Amino acid sequence: MNSTAALETVWRDVVTTSYQALSDVVAGIADDQWNLPTPCSDWTVTQVIQHAAGDQLAYAAALGVGPGPSYNPFDPSGTIDGTPATLVREAIEQTAAAWATVSAETATVPTPLPHGDLPTPVAATLAALDAAVHAWDIAIATNQPSPLTDDLSAHLLTAARTIHPAPGSGTDAEIIEPLRQWGAYAPIVEATTTTPTTELLHYLGRTTA
């Protein structure tokens, strides 16, 4: 079964679960934790929140809903107008509304990724991956339980490892690899993995020890 078929019946639930995970983790941050370091190198908790919200707004804009983020998600300032919870809630609501416009018959959708249009289940699950993994980053930084379940992680890993022509070269590669070369993900952590969650995190350059 290819990745598109594997995700066809689950992607909407994956998106909902991942967005809820991000919202819940942000709600659990204590007042003295906003400037703590995170597994995302050089970014604080607040900056990861800005990045995660901005990425979702970019997905929404690609789908034709909203203008996209008003800042560069890859250069978060660390200062939020209003509250982080509001920023995340508005981003999630806008992006969830955008995914709701996508019918079951829509084979491909535009994305903010350099890959451009992708199969709908893959594109949606990659948006979910962004939210869920950054929720994990925040949870680890703020001593909250991991929001990742093995079932969710398995679906996210399926999307991440989808084979697709790489932007520019057109050479078939796992979809994360061009993004990794660009700097969006750290190198794969070479370690013995025992669960889908640890496999996902190691694949995305996160250490779990």
DAKAPE-V523766 format. One record per residue. N is the residue number from 0. RES is the residue in one letter. PHI is phi in radians with two decimals (none if undefined). D_LAST is the distance of its C-alpha to the last C-alpha in Angstrom with 2 decimals. Layout:
BEGIN
n->(N/N)
res->(RES/RES)
phi->(PHI/PHI)
d_last->(D_LAST/D_LAST)
END
This chain:
BEGIN
n->(0/1/2/3/4/5/6/7/8/9/10/11/12/13/14/15/16/17/18/19/20/21/22/23/24/25/26/27/28/29/30/31/32/33/34/35/36/37/38/39/40/41/42/43/44/45/46/47/48/49/50/51/52/53/54/55/56/57/58/59/60/61/62/63/64/65/66/67/68/69/70/71/72/73/74/75/76/77/78/79/80/81/82/83/84/85/86/87/88/89/90/91/92/93/94/95/96/97/98/99/100/101/102/103/104/105/106/107/108/109/110/111/112/113/114/115/116/117/118/119/120/121/122/123/124/125/126/127/128/129/130/131/132/133/134/135/136/137/138/139/140/141/142/143/144/145/146/147/148/149/150/151/152/153/154/155/156/157/158/159/160/161/162/163/164/165/166/167/168/169/170/171/172/173/174/175/176/177/178/179/180/181/182/183/184/185/186/187/188/189/190/191/192/193/194/195/196/197/198/199/200/201/202/203/204/205/206/207/208)
res->(M/N/S/T/A/A/L/E/T/V/W/R/D/V/V/T/T/S/Y/Q/A/L/S/D/V/V/A/G/I/A/D/D/Q/W/N/L/P/T/P/C/S/D/W/T/V/T/Q/V/I/Q/H/A/A/G/D/Q/L/A/Y/A/A/A/L/G/V/G/P/G/P/S/Y/N/P/F/D/P/S/G/T/I/D/G/T/P/A/T/L/V/R/E/A/I/E/Q/T/A/A/A/W/A/T/V/S/A/E/T/A/T/V/P/T/P/L/P/H/G/D/L/P/T/P/V/A/A/T/L/A/A/L/D/A/A/V/H/A/W/D/I/A/I/A/T/N/Q/P/S/P/L/T/D/D/L/S/A/H/L/L/T/A/A/R/T/I/H/P/A/P/G/S/G/T/D/A/E/I/I/E/P/L/R/Q/W/G/A/Y/A/P/I/V/E/A/T/T/T/T/P/T/T/E/L/L/H/Y/L/G/R/T/T/A)
phi->(none/-1.37/-1.13/-1.07/-1.13/-1.14/-1.77/-0.98/-1.60/-2.10/-1.11/-1.15/-1.17/-1.10/-1.09/-1.04/-1.10/-1.21/-1.15/-1.13/-1.07/-1.11/-1.08/-1.14/-1.16/-1.10/-1.14/-1.60/-1.36/-1.40/-1.07/-1.73/-1.96/-1.14/-1.82/-1.22/-1.22/-2.26/-1.08/-1.40/-0.92/1.29/-1.98/-1.45/-0.98/-1.07/-1.16/-1.12/-1.07/-1.03/-1.08/-1.09/-1.13/-1.09/-1.08/-1.16/-1.11/-1.18/-1.11/-1.05/-1.09/-1.07/-1.53/1.64/-2.08/1.43/-1.54/1.56/-1.19/-1.56/-2.47/-1.43/-1.07/-1.65/-2.44/-1.18/-1.35/1.53/-2.18/-2.02/-1.34/1.54/-1.87/-1.02/-1.08/-1.18/-0.99/-1.19/-1.05/-1.14/-1.15/-1.13/-1.08/-1.16/-1.28/-1.08/-1.11/-1.14/-1.14/-1.16/-1.39/-1.54/-1.44/-1.13/-1.55/-1.37/-1.29/-2.36/-2.39/-1.24/-2.33/-1.43/-1.31/-1.11/-1.23/1.33/-1.13/-2.38/-0.93/-0.91/-1.07/-1.24/-1.03/-1.13/-1.24/-1.19/-1.10/-1.12/-0.99/-1.02/-1.20/-1.22/-1.25/-1.24/-1.09/-1.11/-0.97/-1.18/-1.07/-1.12/-1.15/-1.92/1.05/-1.85/-1.08/-1.08/-1.49/-1.58/-1.76/-1.14/-1.14/-1.09/-1.06/-1.09/-1.17/-1.10/-1.17/-1.04/-1.17/-1.08/-1.70/-1.04/-1.47/-2.67/-0.99/-1.24/-1.00/1.60/-1.44/1.34/-1.32/-1.09/-2.73/-1.03/-1.09/-1.31/-1.08/-1.06/-1.21/-1.14/-1.13/-1.32/1.93/-1.27/-2.34/-1.32/-1.01/-1.00/-1.47/-1.40/-2.77/-1.29/-1.80/-2.10/-2.41/-1.01/-1.20/-1.15/-1.11/-1.07/-1.11/-1.14/-1.09/-1.58/1.50/-1.71/-1.61/-2.08/-1.36)
d_last->(32.72/31.85/29.28/32.09/33.50/30.19/29.56/33.21/33.31/29.95/29.46/31.23/29.13/25.92/27.23/28.25/24.98/22.96/25.44/25.40/21.63/22.00/25.00/23.50/20.43/22.83/25.13/22.52/22.02/23.64/26.35/24.48/21.32/22.90/22.26/18.65/16.41/14.24/11.77/15.23/16.22/19.26/19.67/19.90/19.68/23.39/23.24/20.71/23.12/26.02/24.48/23.63/27.12/28.82/27.36/28.68/32.01/32.18/31.81/34.51/36.81/36.42/37.61/40.54/39.51/39.39/39.49/35.78/33.81/35.96/33.37/31.12/27.77/26.24/27.71/27.07/29.03/26.99/30.23/31.15/34.73/34.73/31.63/28.23/28.75/32.09/30.82/28.25/30.78/33.46/31.31/30.14/33.69/35.17/32.84/33.19/36.94/36.74/35.05/37.72/40.36/39.04/41.01/40.04/42.42/40.74/39.42/37.76/36.98/36.57/33.17/32.24/30.24/32.03/32.50/35.07/36.15/33.79/34.35/34.16/31.47/29.17/29.96/29.41/26.08/24.90/26.03/24.10/20.93/21.38/21.78/19.06/16.22/17.46/17.65/13.91/13.58/16.02/14.63/11.25/13.53/15.94/14.04/15.50/14.61/13.30/16.59/15.62/17.13/17.07/20.73/20.37/17.53/19.77/22.62/20.78/19.61/23.24/24.52/22.11/23.19/26.85/29.09/31.36/33.54/31.72/33.52/35.94/35.85/36.19/34.17/32.25/28.48/25.54/26.03/22.80/23.59/26.43/24.41/21.60/24.38/25.72/22.50/21.47/18.18/16.08/16.15/14.43/11.05/12.20/10.05/11.30/11.25/12.61/13.56/15.27/12.80/9.80/12.65/13.95/11.01/10.51/14.30/14.57/12.51/9.50/5.93/3.82/0.00)
END
